[in-house]
Amino acid sequence: MLTLRDEGYISDSGDAEPEETMKVYQMLADLITSDVRLTIESATQGESAV
């Protein structure tokens, strides 16, 4: 069984890999309503600047 690190979702230091994380988010975003998606996106907009 592969781990998230083996699959490239987290780095060797344990940080999430933004490119891979975004792929998963896009897949999940297709499954949720637009209201929920907009709430998540607005709540996390400031995090990308950190």
N, C-alpha and C positions, 0 to 999 in steps of 0.2 A: 504494500500500500504506500503510495506516495504522500509526502507531506506538503503543506502549503509552500514551504521553502523549496522543495523539489519541483513543484509546479510553477515556481516563479512569482508567487503572490506576495511573498515577503523576502526581504534581503537577508544576508547572513547575520546582520546586526539585529534582525527582528522587526525592522520597519516595513510598513506596507509599501509595495511597489505601485506608485500611482497609475502607471499605464495598465497594469494587469487589474488593479482594483477598479479602474474606470470601466474596463470591459465587463466585469461582473455587474457593476452598477447599471450599465446600459441594458444588460440582459434582464435584470430585475425591474428596471424602470418600465420596461414594456409590459410588465405584469401588474403594475399598480396604477391606480387612478391618477389623473393629471393633478388633482388637488394635493394628493399625498406627495407626488413627485416634486411639485413646486415648493411645498413646505420643506422637504428635505434639502432641496437645492438652495433655497433662501437661507436656511439655517447653517449651511456649510460653506457659503460663499467666502466668508472671511478666513476660513481655515487654509485655503490655497495660497494666501499671501504670507503665511507663516513659514 
